Amino acid sequence: MNPLLLDFTLPLLGRVEFPAYMTLLLVGFALAIWLSRRGEDRAGKDGDRIVDLGLLMLACGMLGSRLLSVLADGKLDDFINLCLEPTLVEAPDRWVDRCVPGGLCGWDYLCNPENGRCYPPRDCLAPLKFWEGGLAYYGGFLLAAPVGFWYARRQKLGVWRVSDLTAPGIALGLFFGRIGCFLNGCCHGAQCDLPWAVTFPQRSIPHNVHPAQLYEALGSLALFVLLYFVVRPRKRRHGEVFAWLLVGYGVLRFVLEFVRADPRGSLFGLSTSQWIGIPLITAGFVLLRWLRRPPVAA
């Protein structure tokens, strides 16, 4: 695992860094937009409007992902305290367990002389800093999808036709995004003793875990292949590819949550992502049934 995908120095510019997660996330978005535009161009339509749609969904996806992460990741109190009382916030990657006034805590952490604990400096803008980590896919999807529907209807692109056009790209983008998660060390699985368990650095918690990011990456890649090469050429009505995306990813994520170390919003033994996935899976099946309804007799 390496949170930096590329790191080099250029004359005049100095050190240039490409964080693994954000770089691969943007690569995934770019490929999804390219794939959608390619399909639109092949259909003899204006691909530029698909690019506009993709960029709009990118912005909404980042906003929604960050919003759900801030609200549901269990760190909302930390974000509030970072602005109001940062001494109450734990410094997870501190260099020492206890510090002395004026001593080193790691990075820009400070030392609380009253209890010898390291804490981060005051930062009221922390909830907005998505580039430092903390994005939840379902939040982005739940905001970007309705905005995309609205844009497609407003531009008269055909809501379900465009939904089918973009659905495979969403699955492909998820593949790259989860590879970025793996390199960044986030979204890991629960502890296990399997031969392919991932070993984190010694000071990390936990060690030996399920590579849940790779499970989801491979599952998303398989879903892309299924949607693009199997469902898309055989669909009978617009909307079927998107419906199968809802069902396919919903089931994939629901199952993977059982091996992920994801304490967010646990209720009756199910995580936030599982509770979100249930209505999305249901919506996918309902949409399929609605699309395949027989035509009304004249």
C-alpha positions in Angstrom: 0.0 0.0 0.0 1.3 3.4 -0.9 -0.9 6.6 -0.5 1.2 8.3 -3.2 0.8 7.0 -6.7 3.5 9.3 -8.1 6.0 11.5 -6.4 8.7 13.5 -8.3 10.4 16.9 -8.4 10.3 19.3 -11.3 12.4 22.4 -11.9 10.8 25.6 -10.7 7.7 23.7 -9.5 9.5 21.6 -6.9 7.9 18.5 -5.5 4.8 17.1 -7.3 2.6 14.5 -5.7 -0.3 12.5 -7.0 -2.2 10.9 -4.2 -3.2 7.3 -5.1 -6.9 7.6 -4.1 -7.8 10.9 -5.7 -5.7 10.2 -8.8 -7.3 6.8 -9.5 -10.7 8.2 -8.6 -10.4 10.9 -11.2 -9.0 8.3 -13.7 -12.1 6.3 -13.1 -14.4 9.3 -13.7 -12.5 10.3 -16.8 -12.9 6.8 -18.3 -16.6 6.7 -17.4 -17.2 10.0 -19.2 -15.1 8.9 -22.2 -17.0 5.6 -22.4 -20.4 7.4 -22.2 -19.4 9.9 -24.8 -18.1 7.2 -27.1 -21.5 5.5 -27.0 -23.3 8.8 -27.6 -21.1 9.6 -30.6 -21.7 6.2 -32.0 -25.4 6.8 -31.8 -24.9 9.9 -33.9 -25.8 12.3 -31.2 -24.0 15.2 -29.5 -21.3 13.7 -27.2 -20.5 17.2 -25.8 -23.7 17.2 -23.7 -22.7 13.8 -22.2 -19.4 15.3 -21.2 -21.3 18.2 -19.5 -23.5 15.7 -17.8 -20.5 13.7 -16.6 -18.7 16.8 -15.2 -22.0 17.8 -13.4 -22.3 14.4 -11.9 -18.6 14.4 -10.9 -19.2 17.6 -8.9 -22.4 16.3 -7.3 -20.8 12.9 -6.6 -17.9 14.5 -4.7 -20.3 16.7 -2.8 -22.7 13.9 -1.9 -19.9 11.5 -1.0 -18.3 13.9 1.3 -21.6 14.9 2.9 -22.5 11.2 3.7 -19.0 10.6 5.0 -19.0 13.5 7.4 -22.5 12.6 8.7 -22.2 8.8 8.8 -18.5 7.9 9.4 -18.7 8.5 13.1 -16.3 11.4 13.0 -18.8 14.3 13.1 -17.9 15.1 16.7 -14.3 15.3 15.7 -15.0 17.7 13.0 -17.0 19.9 15.4 -14.3 19.7 18.1 -11.6 20.5 15.5 -13.2 23.9 15.2 -14.3 24.4 18.8 -12.0 22.4 21.0 -9.2 20.5 19.2 -7.7 19.2 22.4 -10.5 16.7 22.5 -9.6 15.2 19.1 -7.3 12.1 19.1 -4.2 12.2 16.8 -4.3 8.8 15.2 -0.9 8.8 13.5 1.0 10.5 16.3 4.7 9.7 16.7 4.5 9.1 20.4 1.9 7.8 22.8 2.6 10.5 25.3 4.2 13.9 24.8 5.8 16.7 26.8 5.3 20.4 26.2 7.4 21.5 23.3 8.1 17.9 22.3 7.4 16.3 18.9 4.0 14.7 18.3 4.2 14.2 14.6 3.3 16.2 11.6 1.7 19.5 12.8 0.2 17.9 16.0 0.4 19.8 19.3 0.9 18.6 22.8 -1.6 19.0 25.5 0.4 19.8 28.7 -2.5 18.8 31.0 -2.7 15.1 29.9 0.3 14.6 27.6 -1.9 13.8 24.6 -1.2 14.9 21.1 -3.9 16.7 19.3 -4.3 18.4 15.9 -4.4 22.2 15.4 -7.7 24.0 15.1 -9.3 23.5 11.7 -12.9 24.7 11.0 -12.6 23.8 7.3 -11.8 20.1 7.9 -15.3 18.9 6.8 -14.6 20.4 3.4 -11.2 18.8 2.8 -12.3 15.7 0.9 -8.9 15.4 -0.7 -7.5 14.3 2.7 -9.8 11.3 2.6 -13.4 10.6 3.6 -15.8 9.9 0.7 -18.7 7.6 0.8 -19.8 6.2 -2.6 -23.5 5.9 -1.9 -23.7 9.5 -0.8 -22.3 10.6 -4.2 -24.6 8.2 -6.1 -27.7 9.4 -4.2 -27.0 13.0 -5.1 -25.5 12.6 -8.6 -28.2 10.3 -9.9 -31.2 12.6 -9.4 -29.2 15.6 -10.7 -28.3 13.5 -13.7 -31.9 12.6 -14.3 -32.9 16.3 -14.1 -30.2 17.3 -16.5 -31.1 14.6 -19.0 -34.7 15.6 -18.9 -34.0 19.3 -19.2 -31.7 18.7 -22.2 -34.1 16.2 -23.7 -31.5 13.5 -23.9 -33.8 10.7 -22.8 -33.6 9.9 -19.1 -33.5 6.1 -19.3 -31.4 6.1 -22.5 -28.7 8.2 -20.9 -29.0 6.2 -17.7 -28.1 3.1 -19.6 -25.3 4.9 -21.4 -23.6 5.9 -18.1 -24.3 2.8 -16.0 -21.4 0.6 -17.2 -19.0 3.6 -16.7 -20.1 3.9 -13.1 -19.1 0.3 -12.4 -15.8 0.8 -14.2 -15.1 4.0 -12.2 -15.8 2.1 -9.0 -13.1 -0.4 -10.0 -10.4 2.3 -10.1 -11.8 4.0 -7.0 -11.4 0.9 -4.9 -7.9 0.3 -6.2 -7.2 3.8 -4.9 -8.7 2.9 -1.6 -6.4 -0.1 -1.3 -3.3 1.9 -2.0 -4.5 4.5 0.4 -5.1 1.9 3.1 -8.7 3.0 3.7 -12.0 1.1 3.6 -10.2 -2.1 4.7 -11.9 -5.3 5.8 -12.2 -6.9 9.2 -9.4 -8.9 10.7 -8.9 -12.4 9.3 -6.3 -15.2 9.2 -6.7 -16.0 5.5 -3.5 -16.5 3.4 -4.4 -13.4 1.3 -4.9 -11.2 4.3 -3.3 -7.7 4.1 -0.8 -6.8 6.7 -0.9 -3.1 7.7 2.1 -1.3 9.2 2.8 -2.3 12.8 1.3 0.9 14.3 -1.8 0.6 12.2 -5.1 -0.8 13.5 -5.8 -3.5 12.6 -3.1 -5.8 11.1 -4.0 -8.8 8.9 -7.4 -7.8 7.4 -9.6 -8.8 4.4 -8.6 -6.8 1.3 -12.2 -5.7 1.0 -11.1 -2.9 -1.4 -9.8 -5.5 -3.9 -12.9 -7.7 -3.4 -15.1 -4.7 -4.4 -12.7 -3.7 -7.2 -12.9 -7.1 -8.8 -16.7 -7.3 -8.2 -17.1 -3.9 -9.9 -15.0 -4.9 -12.8 -17.1 -8.0 -13.3 -20.2 -5.9 -13.0 -18.9 -3.6 -15.7 -18.2 -6.5 -18.1 -21.7 -7.9 -17.4 -23.4 -4.6 -18.0 -21.4 -3.5 -21.0 -21.0 -6.8 -22.9 -24.0 -8.8 -21.8 -26.9 -6.7 -20.7 -26.4 -3.6 -22.9 -26.5 -5.5 -26.3 -29.5 -7.6 -25.3 -31.7 -5.0 -23.6 -35.2 -4.6 -24.9 -36.0 -1.2 -23.3 -34.0 1.8 -22.2 -33.4 1.7 -18.4 -32.6 -2.0 -18.1 -28.8 -1.5 -17.9 -29.2 1.1 -15.1 -31.7 -1.2 -13.3 -29.2 -4.0 -13.3 -26.5 -1.7 -12.0 -28.7 -0.9 -9.0 -29.3 -4.6 -8.4 -25.8 -5.8 -9.1 -23.9 -3.3 -7.1 -26.4 -3.3 -4.3 -26.0 -7.0 -3.8 -22.2 -6.9 -4.2 -21.9 -4.1 -1.6 -24.5 -5.7 0.8 -22.5 -9.0 0.9 -19.1 -7.3 1.2 -20.2 -5.3 4.2 -20.1 -8.5 6.2 -16.3 -8.6 5.8 -15.7 -4.9 6.0 -14.7 -3.1 9.2 -17.6 -0.6 8.8 -19.2 0.5 12.0 -21.1 3.4 10.4 -24.7 3.6 11.5 -25.0 0.0 12.5 -28.7 -0.8 13.2 -30.1 -4.3 13.7 -26.7 -5.8 12.6 -26.7 -3.9 9.3 -24.4 -1.1 8.3 -25.4 2.2 6.7 -24.4 1.0 3.3 -26.6 -2.1 3.7 -29.6 -0.1 4.7 -29.1 2.1 1.7 -28.5 -0.9 -0.6 -31.8 -2.6 0.3 -34.1 0.1 -1.2 -31.8 0.5 -4.2 -31.9 -3.2 -4.9 -35.7 -3.1 -4.6 -35.8 -0.1 -6.9 -33.8 -2.0 -9.5 -36.1 -4.9 -9.5 -39.2 -2.7 -9.5 -37.7 -0.7 -12.5 -37.1 -3.9 -14.4 -40.6 -5.1 -13.9 -42.0 -1.7 -14.9 -39.9 -1.5 -18.0 -41.0 -5.0 -19.1 -44.7 -4.3 -18.6 -46.8 -5.2 -21.6 -48.0 -2.3 -23.8 -51.4 -1.0 -23.1 -54.0 -2.0 -25.7 -55.3 0.8 -27.8 
